[in-house]
Amino acid sequence: MNIESILLSMRSGSEQRPEAIEAFVRGVADESISRPQAAAWLAWAYMRGLSGAETLALTRAMTRSGEVLSWPEGAPLVDKHSTGGVGDKVSLVLAPLWASLGLRVPMISGRGLGHTGGTLDKLEAIPGYRCDLEEAHLIQQLAEVGCFISGQTRSLAPADRVLYGLRNETSTVDANPLIVGSILSKKLAEGVEHLVLDVKVGSGAFMKTPAQARALATALVEVAEGSGVRCAANLTAMDRPLGVAVGNAVEVEEAIACLRGEGPDELRELVLLLAGHPRAAEELDSGRPLERFARMVEAQGGDPRVVDDPSRLQGAGVEEELVRAPRAGVVGEVDALALGMAAFRLGAGRSRAEDPVDFGVGLRVHARPGQRVREGEPLLTLLHRGGRGLEVARAQVLAALRVGDVAPDVLPLVVDTVGDAGLSGIVAAS
Ligand code: URA
């Protein structure tokens, strides 16, 4: 099957047979299909959409474009994927919590882009922590520690690397079938049996409305289940940041607090919900998941002493500026997008994949939507380095955090769920 006939068939709107999609993806991965040809295929897929069967075929082909990890017999293999947001440090808590509950967690994670943070950037705030582990190391670590959080290896879903880059260049990122193929090919290549999805909704998320998030979650669950992975999704609030900390080192610190049974209630609530295990709360309070986190950090070359002494995290030497309530009243929306952009301006994020991040800068958001405050009460702390980006970040924060007289409408933490088993069914049933 040649690419010319595949493109003509796409152009005519015909349903693509799985073999045609497989041939396209194979050609992308081995570079026998040119970039303009691949870009044309993406543009046709974007314009006309892909059916459920086509999306399943695309996902399977992308998964098989590289190596699919396989694991020895043992405890259930579980993972979580979040579609990304502001202050989302759940993975740092959930992976060791699940491992401590006896599950195996082979978590391949990503980096931040724009206003959304990335799990790997946060973990790299731990001195020495490595996210580029070879497969042999991952296998040994999973057997010994029960979890890892590392980056995509070169051999995992290589077609996604090419297609994702092209989608960015051709403005074809925001098409659900392409998003599903991209997210799930990487997760399926991990060889997991259970996948819990956290589809974020709100200003700081990819999906701005519950309807958009529900459509994506439904497509993700259907294709994951169709590929033999038990899957359910939660739609959760991203109209405000999750927890207090937004940045890199500050988020690691907050995740460690959560692993100690401390930290913001909303973070703990979401971790326990996604864990979906009847003993999750008891386990989190036992201190064992924190020990497991330290073991994971050490196994990945990081300094486990950060657990007891967060001042060892990278990025020290930042300055703090308090933003105070200009009047007494009620805090309105605490807009996740604006706060994510403010953290980005301070240097916590990046606009290109190859840019470095500043581990130390970011925000601590003290105010919650609807909270009553007195004049002069601290709303937020800006963590900046020598004033870099401070003026713009300050303006963004002041616009995002208005104090008025009326409590805003905010999304409930859990907006909806998708998937038969519900989240608690999945892991607990195993
Ligand atoms: N994350 C991914 O990995 N792929 C997408 O297409 C969108 C978000």
Boltz pocket constraint, residues with backbone or C-beta under 6 A from the ligand:
constraints:
  - pocket:
      binder: B
      contacts: [[A, 83], [A, 164], [A, 173], [A, 178], [A, 179], [A, 180], [A, 182], [A, 183]]
      max_distance: 6.0
